[in-house]
Every structure is written in C-alpha cells, then in structure tokens.
Amino acid sequence: RLRRRRGFRPRAEGLEVVDNSYFITEENIGMLKLAKEANSILFDYRIPLAGADTCSALAAATENLNSNGMVMNGLPISIYAPETVGCAVVDSDGFTAAATSTGGLMNKMTGRIGDSPLIGAGTYACGHCAVSCTGEGEAIIRSTLARDVAAVMEYKGLPLQEAVDFCVKERLDEGFAGLIAVSGTGEVAYGFNCTGMFRGCATEDGFMEVGIWE
C-alpha cells in the first residue's frame, strides 16, 4: 500500500544536498543567452517555440550533437534529454500514484507556473487511474488533461486507453502534449498529438517495453 508521510527531509534520509549553483551549466547559460537575444521562449530548454532567429541560433548551437541521424519534430533526438520526466504506477492492491518533474521553459516569464505542479493538470491519481503529462503546459492547464482522463473513465465508463485517446483528441486545443497512464486494474496507456514521445513501462513479472514513435 502507498503510505502517507508528513514530509520528506533529504538530509535526514542521508541524501546528498547540493547548492543551486550545481545545476547552472555553461550550456544552459548559453541557451538562455540565445533565447534572450532572440526575445523568444525555448520549450523544454532547447526546443524553440517561435522565431526564425532562435531556430537558426539553435541549429548552430546543436550542430555538433551526436544524433545518430535520428530526428523528431525536426530536431536531433539528443537535444530532448532535459525534457519532462513523469511516472504513473499502480500496486498490487490497485492503489495508484503519479509524479511529474518538468523540463521547464527557457527564458520564461517571471512567476510563470507550468502544468507539472498543478494537480489535475499535468499530474493526477485516483482510484480509476494515474496520469502524468508532458508538453506545452498552458494547453495542458486549459484542458486539465490529467484529471479529464480520470473523469472520462468515471463518467463515460470508458476503459483507460479510450479515455486517453478521447482527451488527447478532443480536450487539447492548439497545444502539443502527451501523457502516460495506468489504471487501478493494471492497464497501461499513452497518447500524444505530436511526432513522438519517449515512454516505457515495466511490470513486476519482468516485462519491459520502451517506445518513441506511435
């Protein structure tokens, strides 16, 4: 069973704690400079949302990356490393849980909050399912995407994959996003409306599966 805890104290648990400066790299400083010079926003740190100048600068900055010839959404596979990381799990008693860590937006507006920390938008878990989302946060927030999957299961009586397909197709507006989900009965599902989404699943009996494309 999943157990509630009043709080998690990293130092008390013996985990290494580092200063925030540890996470500031020359590469990210360079990408932030490019974004500011182009007056643009980079989605998930390295993927340009708009602006030809940003695209040109990004291409120049990533031309040396080893992509092994693989491309997704017009960009080398290797630049997707800092993207959102999420998980959705179910235990043997049918209890579900979800967690999401955002890749963020480079050069975002001060105070901007994305979908990942908003329960019901980018992350949600209940008796029906657990859901974790990735993509354009504003679109996910507008559609309360994660909660909607559970609501469609509850109110329309759809199985998990059909609920996921419905929400990705009908609830997302102009934004690009995707999600992974598990049901309380152990069904695994995913959906996205872009070229690809990195994903994987594993079961206690040793089954494992990974994928990028549809």
C-alpha positions, 0 to 999 in steps of 0.5 A: 500500500502507498503510505502517507508521510508528513514530509520528506527531509533529504538530509535526514534520509542521508541524501546528498544536498547540493547548492543551486549553483550545481545545476547552472551549466555553461550550456544552459547559460548559453541557451538562455543567452540565445533565447534572450537575444532572440526575445523568444521562449525555448520549450523544454530548454532547447526546443524553440517555440517561435522565431526564425532567429532562435531556430537558426541560433539553435541549429548552430548551437546543436550542430555538433550533437551526436544524433545518430541521424535520428530526428523528431519534430525536426530536431536531433533526438539528443537535444530532448534529454532535459525534457519532462520526466513523469511516472504513473504506477499502480500496486498490487492492491490497485492503489495508484500514484503519479509524479511529474518533474518538468523540463521547464521553459527557457527564458520564461516569464517571471512567476510563470507556473507550468502544468507539472505542479498543478494537480489535475493538470499535468499530474493526477491519481485516483482510484480509476487511474494515474496520469502524468503529462508532458508538453506545452503546459498552458494547453495542458492547464486549459484542458486539465488533461490529467484529471479529464482522463480520470473523469472520462473513465468515471463518467463515460465508463470508458476503459483507460486507453479510450479515455486517453485517446478521447482527451488527447483528441478532443480536450487539447486545443492548439497545444502539443502534449502527451501523457502516460497512464495506468489504471487501478486494474493494471492497464497501461496507456499513452497518447500524444498529438505530436511526432513522438514521445519517449515512454516505457513501462515495466511490470513486476513479472519482468516485462519491459517495453520502451517506445518513441514513435506511435 
